[in-house]
Amino acid sequence: MELLGAATVVLLVCIACLLSFVAWTGRSGKGKMPPGPAPLPILGNMLQVKPKNLAKILQKLSEEYGPVFTVHLGSDPVVVLHGHDVVKEALVDRADEFATRGRMPMGDRANNGLGIVFSNSEEWLQLRRFTLSTLRNFGMGKRSIEERIQEETQYLLEEINKTKGTPFDPTFTLSCAISNVICSIVFGKRYGYRDRKFLALMNNMNSIFEMMNSYWGQEKEHPNSSFHMKNLITSTFDLFIAGTVTTSTTIRYGLLLLLKYPKIQEKVQEEIDRVVGQSRRPCVADRTQMPYTDAVVHEIQRFISLIPLALPHTVTKDTHFREYVIPKGTTIFPVLSSVLHDSKEFPNPNEFNPGHFLNENGTFRKSEFFMPFSAGKRICLGEGLARMEIFLLMAAILQKFTLKPVVDPQELNITPTLSGTGNVPPAYQLCALPR
């Protein structure tokens, strides 16, 4: 009886796999869903598409199935866009059709479809316009924002100076500095790095989640408006998190790379000394006179590919894309790392080389393949602020300190660790020696 039961289970599994394979072959091909590896029942392609080495896995799948292919995460199909041409075609050339945010369980739980990052339709358009307008009124893109960053940079340098050349992990200090820039914009003030309220804001994000998920009454005059208290709080939270974690992680990763490649750090410092000197703070206007430093900043963002898959998109109707049809509601993953690591545009893309953004005569070279902030209608709202922060903070740190690793540079691990949807650097310590 036990053998008969086991045989029955095996037979049922085989039948399920066969039916799944037949259904999959009937759904994919020209005029249908993009091709891809055959999914298993329930699991889909989860055994193949793992977070570790995800970029390499997707690269191999694109080599087999082309730049547009389908993988199944569980029973749900996901269309992957791999390479500059298809990512640009979807996000930029056909922006309206691919602008809808795809579902993310984390976003559904935390934001409940509210805020800027995870909302859609007219509500998202209203909030995005309102947020852009408000940020401009607060000084986004103007000198007042630059001055706030420079002010916070001074506090950051003082904190670094307190280490007196001893080893320290820069994670907390950088997060405080970047968070304070957002605080100065959103809340109108900065906080001391040991301020209890500020530490609570930094370390107890769960309380913010609870506050966002609590009940708030809408504005009575406009019951269908996007501008009710809960949505505005969620939008503020989006700005705070997106404006803190991504930028501070980029700078932290950048410092690790400069520890790994001290010759590159020396060349940046030489350029800072020549253009800025030691008597004043670096400013945004200096960037055009500092092509090597600008190239290093761009190469950091290209190399680390902070959000390799971007956040998911979706299509709101059956969409013809190239020779395929993407069904309504299908999740779309535009693989930004495939654009940032394109070997035709960036030779030896897995090597950290500022020359990727320099012309032969040493001037800065722009590239339309530079998409760390995504592209199209869902491009990061804070791109301008983030670019300004990364350049000013890194230039200010290197102006005043020489960074030394606590181990031989050759022993430093710079391989990213996939955490959720982002690449983060491994933990490390450094010594900051006053210049």
Buried (B, 14 or more C-beta within 10 A) or exposed (E): EEEEEEEEEEEEEEEEBEEBBEEBEEBBEEEBBBBBBEBBBEBBBBEBBEEEEBBEBBBEBBEEBBBBBBBBBEEEBBBBBBBBEBBBBBBBEBBEBBBBBBBBEEBEEBBBBBBBBBBBEEBBBBBBEBBEEBBEEBBBEEEEBBBBBBBBBEBBBEBBEEBEBEEBEBBBBBBBBBBBBBBBBBEEEBBEBEBEEBBEBBEEBEEBBEEBBEEEEBEEEEEEEBBBEBBBBBBBBBBBBBBBBBBBBBBBBBBBBBBBBBEBBEBBBEBBEEBBEEEEBBBBEBBEEBBBBBBBBBBBBBBBBBBBBBBBBBBBEEBEBBEBBBBEBBBBBBBBBBBBBBEEBBEEBEEBBBBBBBEEEEEBBEBEBBBBBBBBBBBBBBEBBBBBBBBBBBBBBBBBBBBBBBEEEEEBEBEBEBEEBBBBBEEBBBBBEEE
